[in-house]
Amino acid sequence: MRWQIGDVRITRIAEGQIDLPSQMLFPASDAGELAAMDWLKPHFLNADGTLTLSIHALLIETPALRIVVDTCMGNDKPREYSGNLLSTDFLDRFRASGVSPDMVDVVLCTHLHSDHVGWNTMWTGDRWVPTFPNARYLFGAKEYAYWKDNPQTDDDRALFADSLLPIVEADLADFVACNHCLCPEVSLLPTPGHTPGHVSVMIESQGQRAMITGDATHHPCQWTRTEWASLVDVDVAGSTATRKHLCEQFADEPVLVIGTHYPAPTAGHVVRDASGFRFVA
C-alpha cells in the first residue's frame, strides 16, 4: 500500500497481523458498542467480533531522505508475549518496495515496545547487527531513559539487549526531543500516554498533510471511544487525553491519518458525526 503526500511517498510494509478479542486489547470496550459502529465493517471489525491488528513498518521517501517508521517484531527474537522467535519474509517485502536496507537514511521508533523496534537489528553470525547499517536511529530521549531505568517485563529487558543496545554500541543512535524535526517534510508530534515519550509523525508537503499515529491509537474504534485505553498504556488518563486532543486537532481536516496498527486500507480521515468522531477509511 502506498500514498503520496505532495513530494513525499509513504509505503506500508507488512510483517503480519493478529485477531484479538476486543477486551483483550481494550479492557473497557463493549462488544455491543463495537457492533453498533457499522463503519468499522468489514475492514476493522470481524464477523466474530474480534479486532484485526496489523504489524507493519512505514517507509517515508522525501526528496532528501528515506525514513523507516517503526520496525515491527523482527526475526529470531525471544519474546514471551508478542511473538517468540519469528521467522518472516519481512526483509524480502521491504526490498520489494524498491528500497534496500542499506539505502535507508533514518530509522525512527515512535516508542520502544517490542513490536516497534524488532527489525532495528538482525542476527548475523553470532551477534545482533544493525539491519539498516547506514541509517541514524532516532530514539526519543525521554522514552529511552524511561525504559532503560524501568523495564517491566522480560520482554522489555530482552528488547533492550537485542534491539537497542547494539544500535547504541554501533554509535548509530541519536536521542531526540518529542518535537524533533527530521527534515522540512517530516517532524515529530508529542503524543504521550501509551508510553511516556511516545510520538506520532507528521508529514507535510506541497500543502498536503498526513499523520502516522504510532500507538496513540491502536484501532480506529478509539477515535469514537477515546477512553478505551490499551491494556499496555502506561498512563491511561494521559493516553485518553492525547486521543481527545488528536480528535479536536484533526477532525474534518484534510489530514490523512495512517494507523500504525490499522489493517488494510490502513489510512483515512477523522470526521465529526452526531455521536462525536469516527474514522473514514
C-alpha positions as CSV (number, residue, x, y, z in Angstrom):
1,M,0.0,0.0,0.0
2,R,1.3,3.4,-0.9
3,W,0.2,7.0,-0.5
4,Q,1.6,10.3,-2.0
5,I,1.7,13.5,0.1
6,G,3.0,16.2,-2.1
7,D,6.6,15.3,-2.8
8,V,6.6,12.5,-0.2
9,R,5.8,8.9,-0.8
10,I,4.7,6.6,2.1
11,T,4.8,2.8,1.7
12,R,3.3,0.3,4.1
13,I,5.4,-2.9,4.5
14,A,3.6,-5.6,6.4
15,E,5.2,-8.1,8.7
16,G,1.9,-9.8,9.9
17,Q,-1.4,-9.4,11.6
18,I,-3.3,-10.8,14.5
19,D,-7.0,-11.1,15.5
20,L,-7.9,-10.3,19.1
21,P,-11.0,-10.2,21.3
22,S,-11.6,-6.5,21.9
23,Q,-11.4,-6.8,25.7
24,M,-8.0,-8.4,25.5
25,L,-6.7,-5.2,24.0
26,F,-9.2,-2.6,25.4
27,P,-10.4,-3.8,28.8
28,A,-13.1,-1.1,28.9
29,S,-14.5,-1.9,25.5
30,D,-18.1,-3.2,24.9
31,A,-19.0,-5.8,22.3
32,G,-22.4,-4.2,21.7
33,E,-21.0,-0.8,21.2
34,L,-18.4,-2.1,18.7
35,A,-21.1,-3.9,16.8
36,A,-23.1,-0.7,16.5
37,M,-20.1,1.0,14.8
38,D,-21.2,-0.1,11.3
39,W,-18.3,2.0,9.8
40,L,-15.8,-0.5,11.3
41,K,-17.0,-3.2,9.0
42,P,-15.7,-5.0,7.1
43,H,-12.1,-3.9,7.4
44,F,-11.6,-3.3,11.1
45,L,-14.2,-5.5,12.9
46,N,-14.6,-9.1,12.1
47,A,-17.9,-11.1,11.9
48,D,-17.0,-12.8,15.2
49,G,-16.5,-9.5,17.0
50,T,-12.7,-9.7,17.1
51,L,-10.4,-6.9,16.0
52,T,-7.6,-7.2,13.5
53,L,-4.3,-5.5,14.2
54,S,-1.6,-5.2,11.6
55,I,2.1,-5.2,12.3
56,H,3.8,-3.1,9.7
57,A,6.6,-0.6,9.0
58,L,6.1,2.6,7.1
59,L,8.7,3.8,4.6
60,I,8.8,7.6,4.0
61,E,10.6,8.8,1.0
62,T,11.2,12.6,0.9
63,P,13.3,14.4,-1.7
64,A,16.3,14.0,0.5
65,L,15.7,11.2,3.0
66,R,14.5,7.6,3.2
67,I,12.9,7.1,6.7
68,V,11.6,3.9,8.2
69,V,9.0,4.5,10.9
70,D,8.8,1.5,13.4
71,T,10.5,-1.8,12.6
72,C,7.9,-4.4,13.7
73,M,8.8,-7.6,15.7
74,G,11.9,-8.8,13.9
75,N,13.1,-12.4,13.4
76,D,14.8,-14.8,15.9
77,K,13.9,-12.7,19.0
78,P,12.8,-14.3,22.3
79,R,9.5,-12.7,23.2
80,E,7.2,-14.2,25.7
81,Y,4.1,-12.2,24.9
82,S,4.4,-10.7,21.5
83,G,5.7,-13.4,19.2
84,N,8.6,-15.7,20.1
85,L,11.4,-16.4,17.6
86,L,9.6,-15.3,14.5
87,S,10.8,-16.2,11.0
88,T,9.1,-14.0,8.4
89,D,10.0,-12.7,4.9
90,F,9.8,-9.1,6.1
91,L,13.1,-8.1,4.6
92,D,12.1,-9.5,1.2
93,R,8.9,-7.5,1.4
94,F,10.9,-4.4,2.3
95,R,13.3,-4.8,-0.7
96,A,10.2,-5.3,-2.9
97,S,9.4,-1.6,-2.1
98,G,12.3,-0.6,-4.3
99,V,14.5,0.4,-1.3
100,S,17.1,-1.9,0.2
101,P,18.0,-1.7,3.9
102,D,21.4,-0.2,3.2
103,M,19.6,2.7,1.3
104,V,17.7,3.9,4.5
105,D,18.9,7.1,6.0
106,V,16.9,7.3,9.2
107,V,15.1,4.8,11.4
108,L,12.5,6.3,13.7
109,C,10.8,4.4,16.6
110,T,7.6,6.1,17.8
111,H,8.2,4.3,21.1
112,L,10.2,1.4,22.4
113,H,7.8,-1.6,22.6
114,S,8.8,-4.8,21.1
115,D,6.6,-4.6,18.0
116,H,8.2,-1.3,17.0
117,V,11.9,-2.0,17.4
118,G,12.4,-5.6,16.3
119,W,14.0,-5.1,12.9
120,N,16.3,-2.5,14.3
121,T,18.7,-5.4,14.3
122,M,19.1,-8.9,12.8
123,W,21.1,-12.0,13.9
124,T,24.2,-12.4,11.8
125,G,26.9,-14.9,12.7
126,D,27.0,-14.8,16.4
127,R,25.6,-11.3,17.2
128,W,22.9,-8.8,16.6
129,V,23.8,-6.2,14.0
130,P,22.0,-3.1,12.7
131,T,19.6,-4.1,9.9
132,F,19.9,-0.6,8.4
133,P,23.7,-0.1,8.6
134,N,23.8,3.3,7.0
135,A,20.9,4.9,9.0
136,R,20.8,7.0,12.0
137,Y,18.4,5.5,14.5
138,L,16.2,8.1,16.3
139,F,15.0,7.2,19.8
140,G,13.1,9.7,22.0
141,A,15.4,10.8,24.7
142,K,12.6,10.6,27.3
143,E,11.4,7.3,26.0
144,Y,14.8,5.7,26.0
145,A,15.6,6.9,29.6
146,Y,12.3,5.6,30.9
147,W,12.7,2.0,29.6
148,K,16.4,1.9,30.4
149,D,15.5,2.6,34.0
150,N,12.1,0.9,34.3
151,P,11.9,-2.4,32.4
152,Q,8.7,-4.1,33.5
153,T,8.8,-7.5,31.8
154,D,11.3,-10.0,30.5
155,D,10.4,-8.8,27.0
156,D,11.4,-5.2,28.0
157,R,14.8,-6.4,29.1
158,A,15.3,-8.7,26.1
159,L,14.4,-6.0,23.5
160,F,16.8,-3.6,25.2
161,A,19.6,-6.1,24.9
162,D,18.9,-7.2,21.3
163,S,17.3,-4.3,19.6
164,L,18.5,-1.1,21.3
165,L,22.0,-1.6,22.8
166,P,23.5,-2.9,19.6
167,I,22.5,0.3,17.9
168,V,23.9,2.4,20.7
169,E,27.1,0.4,20.7
170,A,27.5,0.8,17.0
171,D,27.3,4.6,17.5
172,L,24.2,4.9,15.3
173,A,21.7,6.2,17.9
174,D,20.5,9.8,18.2
175,F,18.4,10.7,21.2
176,V,15.9,13.4,20.2
177,A,13.2,15.6,21.7
178,C,9.5,14.7,21.2
179,N,9.0,17.6,18.8
180,H,12.1,16.9,16.7
181,C,12.1,18.0,13.1
182,L,13.8,15.4,10.8
183,C,13.6,17.4,7.6
184,P,11.4,20.1,6.1
185,E,8.7,17.5,5.4
186,V,8.8,15.3,8.5
187,S,8.5,16.1,12.2
188,L,7.5,14.5,15.4
189,L,4.3,15.2,17.3
190,P,4.3,14.5,21.1
191,T,1.5,12.0,21.9
192,P,2.3,10.7,25.4
193,G,0.3,8.2,27.4
194,H,0.8,4.9,25.7
195,T,4.4,5.4,26.8
196,P,5.9,8.5,28.5
197,G,7.8,9.6,25.4
198,H,5.5,8.3,22.7
199,V,5.4,10.3,19.4
200,S,3.4,10.4,16.3
201,V,4.8,11.5,12.9
202,M,3.6,14.5,10.8
203,I,4.3,14.7,7.1
204,E,3.7,17.9,5.2
205,S,4.5,18.7,1.6
206,Q,3.0,20.9,-1.2
207,G,0.1,21.8,1.1
208,Q,-0.8,18.3,1.9
209,R,-0.6,16.6,5.3
210,A,-0.5,13.2,6.9
211,M,-0.1,11.8,10.4
212,I,1.3,8.4,11.4
213,T,-0.4,7.5,14.6
214,G,2.1,5.2,16.3
215,D,0.2,3.6,19.3
216,A,-1.6,6.8,20.2
217,T,-4.4,4.7,18.7
218,H,-4.2,1.0,18.1
219,H,-7.5,0.7,16.3
220,P,-10.0,3.1,14.6
221,C,-12.7,2.5,17.2
222,Q,-10.6,4.6,19.6
223,W,-11.5,7.7,17.6
224,T,-15.1,7.2,18.8
225,R,-14.3,5.9,22.2
226,T,-11.2,7.8,23.2
227,E,-11.5,6.4,26.7
228,W,-10.9,2.8,25.5
229,A,-7.3,2.7,26.6
230,S,-5.0,-0.2,25.6
231,L,-4.1,-2.8,28.2
232,V,-0.5,-1.7,27.8
233,D,-0.9,2.0,28.1
234,V,1.4,3.2,30.8
235,D,-0.7,6.2,31.6
236,V,-4.4,5.6,30.8
237,A,-5.6,9.2,31.7
238,G,-2.7,10.5,29.6
239,S,-3.4,8.4,26.5
240,T,-7.1,9.2,26.7
241,A,-6.3,12.9,26.9
242,T,-4.0,12.6,23.9
243,R,-6.7,10.9,21.8
244,K,-9.2,13.6,22.7
245,H,-6.7,16.2,21.6
246,L,-6.0,14.5,18.3
247,C,-9.7,14.3,17.6
248,E,-10.1,18.0,18.1
249,Q,-6.9,18.8,16.1
250,F,-7.6,16.6,13.1
251,A,-11.3,16.0,12.8
252,D,-12.7,17.3,9.5
253,E,-9.3,18.5,8.4
254,P,-7.6,17.4,5.2
255,V,-5.1,15.2,7.1
256,L,-4.5,11.6,6.0
257,V,-4.4,9.5,9.2
258,I,-2.2,6.4,8.7
259,G,-2.7,3.9,11.5
260,T,0.4,2.1,12.7
261,H,-1.7,-1.0,13.6
262,Y,-4.7,-0.5,11.3
263,P,-5.1,-3.3,8.8
264,A,-5.8,-2.5,5.1
265,P,-6.9,0.0,4.0
266,T,-4.9,1.5,6.9
267,A,-5.4,5.2,6.1
268,G,-8.3,7.6,6.2
269,H,-9.7,10.7,7.8
270,V,-11.2,11.6,11.2
271,V,-14.6,13.2,10.9
272,R,-17.2,14.5,13.2
273,D,-20.7,13.0,13.4
274,A,-23.7,13.1,15.6
275,S,-22.1,10.9,18.2
276,G,-18.7,12.6,18.2
277,F,-16.0,11.3,16.0
278,R,-15.3,8.4,13.7
279,F,-12.7,7.2,11.2
280,V,-13.5,7.0,7.5
281,A,-11.1,4.7,5.7
